[in-house]
Amino acid sequence: MKKVSQRLYGLILIGVLSLSQVIGPLLAVAETRDSHQGEMTTAVKNDVHAESGVKQSSDLPDEIPAEKSPVNQSKASITDETDKETATEPVKTDSGITQETNITDQLLKKATLTSMDDVAYSMTTETRLLNNTPVKLKLDFEVANKAYPAGSTFVMTLPDNLGFSDSSGMIAGIDASWQVLGSTKQLTVTFSQAVTDVSFSIELKSFLYTEKEPQVKIMIGDLAQTTYSFDLYETVDTLKYVENKSIIGLDGVVYYNLDRNLSGETTLSLTLASSPDAVYKKQDMRALAVSCFDVDIKGNVNPDSQTELTEGTDYTILSNTVQDTSVQIARLNRQKAYAVSYKFTISLSAISDYAYYYSKGYPTTGLGSISLKNVAGKRSGISLSAKTSRDEKEIYSRTNDAILGGSLFGSKGKYALYIHSMPTEMKAGEKVVITSQNGQPITLDKLLANDALYQSVQVSDYFDVQTKDNETIITAKIDSNLRLGSTFLTVPFNKKDIIINVSSPLIPGKAFKIVGDDYVEPISIINPSNAETAWGNYYQNGAYSSDTVLNIEASNALPMNHLEIFVKHPDYLSLREVRDVNYYYKLNVDYTISKVAGGTLVKFTSPIVRSVQFAIGFNYVPDGLPTTKVIPVDKIPITIKADGMDSIESYVSTGRKLYSEKTLQGSKNQFLVNARQDTIENLSVRTIIPKNTDVVFDIYDVSNDQVDAIYPQYWDRGGYTSNLMKKTDVGYPEISFDTATNQYLFNFGTTNKRYMIAYSYANGWQANQTTSISGYAKEPQNNNEESVSTIQVTNTVTDIVTIAQSAVVGTKNLTTVKGSTQNINQTTKKVVNPIFEMKSLGNTGGEIDINSIEISRVPRNSYKVQKTSEGVNIIFSDYTLTENIDISYSVISQNAGQISAMMTVSSSSIESLSEKERTATSSVTNLQFSAGDSEGIIYKAQALFEVYNREQPTTKIPGVTLVLVNQLTDLMQTIETDKNGNYTLNDIQTGKYTLFVTQAPAGYIIPDAYLSGTEIQLTRNDNQFSIGLIQENDLSSVGVKNSSLYVGESWQAEDNFVSATDRTGVPLALSDLSVTGTVDSSRPGRYEVDYQNGNVHAVAIVTVVSDKTTIMTKDTTIYAGDTWQAEDNFVSATDKTGSPLILSDLTVTGTVDSNQVGSYDVTYQNGNVSAVATIKVISKVLETDKQADQGDKGKSSMSTATESKVKKLPQTGDKDSRLIVMIGLLAMTYITWFISKKRE
């Protein structure tokens, strides 16, 4: 008992000591944890930037050094004269009382207005300057014999016509500040300390401007009462015509000197462009009048300022004819616009030459016209120009109206004649005569007339109109200047052609054919001998109006139903499939065209109710004739049927063949090969290139199945170049070049295709002279003699660049520029390694923002941006432009004024173009602002971006991608934090941006505010922005299990894998992990397998152990008739671990027929181990014999995992020994239990 107590006390003492070693550290840990929790709580509460994204310096944890604290506001410099406006607080005196005084004394001693180059403007003479010209205003102040306390302010109003933006600054040496408010145009000087007897200066940037009045006086209001006079101007039209009413002549006012550049004695003219073939007459409807007006900066006159001038005193009319009207102003006032009011008409008095044109544009109707020849001018007819000694401008123009003309009016037999469409002078008694040449009577349906004012007149007041039989005579009753205009008449055919002739007094003694209309039957073939045959697959009549047509005369009253046209033609021709008939009837809608035996059948399913013409022409069928035979002229029968009429048998002749069937043809820059598209064996073409000529070619497949509607007269017009062939295409020729003869050989082999070879200069930009290239090919139709064709290669100079500039809405000094290339392609107009020189022109001091440059459709590494003294160059290296690109950028102006952009392209590819042809300049944009931080003024600034871990703010995060989008220009800039978690942007535009975080390293979450975009403001001064990312909770895990296996068993990695999750807790498969280590299941041992999941891993232990499987049997001998069971021969068995098994755990195969003498084998299977017992059945014998046989009965067999069978010595009493063993075990168990109870 004493020993037990001592043992207990010892255990208690050890427990107490252990607790004392554990509790102390636990308390310390708890205290530390509470303290750390407090710090973390503070950090979370202070992390107010979690969604706004910008961290205030006051919100940082204590452990962050102050100098590294991130802030969200720009650091403003208080000495910059154009710093952001700041309120000036009153200064306290020593007594603690704030004193403020508004200074009413005049402190401005002197003011000077200068250019941006510091050249002072004249104070005695007026200076003419461009509106919005930037200037500097230097203000010299003096405090003399006065003392002002701290906090005193001096306020002055800045002059009119000088523009200012909000700005502010400090005055060095006197502890004073100044501030300009652009909206009120007031300058405020605030003295932070008492001042007396001090001088100081302030220089303000400004610009001269006027909204209306060009002449302005800048009165500054200093002690000297300094005044400057300016005459401001803008680029405006110097001449302008304002029309009161449209007439043939002028009815309106011509304004001169709108740009206020003329002065003194000046002539204002109006001239008619020379027309040597016509004599015009001028009729004044109102006497001209001259007046002057005030004019604003935009060139707009003030109508209320009109002052009528007096002829003879203020002006003299030097000339007043239709050719020239000139007014001389004695003393023209530069500041006035002068107006000459005109109202006169122009009529045609006589002509000495004219152009007569007659054309049969319809199959049966021809029309003629007479007109004046074209002259110089916008519309090639009458042209009037206003003119001064400095400028000239066309203010009125019209085309030459027809002297005589005509047209169909609805249907054959009804016509409209146009007589004297230009007002024409006719004397009393002069006549216009209309005659029907073939004697058909004329019915005059209507005759209209109007004057030069487009006013209708009563014809009978001016003309006597007499119609008798086939003649109409229009006789002038009185002198007039009228347009007879439209004369409508009807003439019957009477089975004869109609020919209408007209004569005019303008061309005495001559009559002209104005209408010619052929008489035709209701169904008739017009021009039957001119049916066209041609190679190709055209669908209508070609380039000639006199081709064969089937003319059909029908109407609603007399429709033609079920018209059928059967054309019997040879197989080598096909009737052209006309797609529409006079636009009214459509193929496969109103009619069908079908190939039938012996020819082609046209069937109209819709009734014909109009006068229409169906074109009849033929296409050659490839291989329809031998290649040596030309397409013959055939007489082709045609049968025509329709309801209610007898069948008509007629014919056409294929006599229209204005084309070539030659195998090789040349036109413009193209060769046509195998025009008929027959099958030709060993077809080849060779072309000879002039020496030192660099050309390239393209090959096109223009076979009938590749192009739509190819026609012999049109093949060279560029309409069939859609199927450019590649070298891999079927039918592409083998091409070789012989340098000795400078010729290409195109070997087409055996072909039934039609080709086009188009040559062009290798450099399409060069303004080369025309080069001739000859081509040669064997001609089957000329006994295979080689024929020659020639083409010409030339270049047309085209523009290569355009440019445009525009102000950015919401800003005052920011413009955007877009330059675009033109006509670049991947064949002949490539541009190798171009250099784009970009300049900002004007007087605004515009600077191109390099960071804003964006170039479309080229990789970023193909060029570099180089800043120059004049602008920026974009330099491409090892790169060829094969398509047009756009170059966009922003320009930040330093001053107000006018700005434009210029872009020049240079390259070895375009060196033959002049600089003018390689340069584009934008139109001028006016900017009005002065330097300052007022809204809308854009500057270049610097911005620092840093990204940190919110949970550990001192940990900066590298490799974070930030995107800034300028809210004004939509310009997007992408940056990535460096190894220190920072990125500094230089020369970035000030203003509002949307900041995105688009990509973060693994383990960090981007806050929603940065995913959707956070607005930030960049100012002129240093900008620092801190972006906090959320550290992601890593839920990565991997679970494995240990296992054992026996030698020889298979093993796979998944046997020990339990589960795994990624950083977000999403389950992973074994294939998502990395497994290292392996197991050799043939050798016992301990193996480790590592399962790696990112930063976490787990090790599974696989133990390979030996196999203890055994089985033991015995051989027996029984007598015939004895019973036998499997257990009779079973001795023992163990599993892999060595544990005993019973017979039922084994598989026994084989049986014993105990009634039949013999030897039997029975197999006992234990997994992979087996043993065989032999049972002998013998005949019954005497007892002595049985005892003699006992030696065989006791033989046993044993197998293990390593031995197939082991022989055992003979044993007896096997069943009894098992029982004895069991009894022994029970006895030992009881003895052990008894001893235990005894001790208790």
Order of alpha helices (4+ residues) and beta strands (2+ residues): alpha-alpha-beta-beta-beta-beta-beta-beta-beta-beta-beta-beta-beta-beta-beta-beta-beta-beta-beta-beta-beta-beta-beta-beta-beta-beta-beta-beta-beta-beta-beta-alpha-beta-beta-beta-beta-beta-beta-beta-beta-beta-beta-beta-beta-beta-beta-beta-beta-beta-beta-beta-beta-beta-beta-beta-beta-beta-beta-beta-beta-beta-beta-beta-beta-beta-beta-beta-beta-beta-beta-beta-beta-beta-beta-beta-beta-beta-beta-alpha-beta-beta-beta-beta-beta-beta-beta-beta-beta-beta-beta-beta-beta-beta-alpha-alpha-beta-beta-alpha
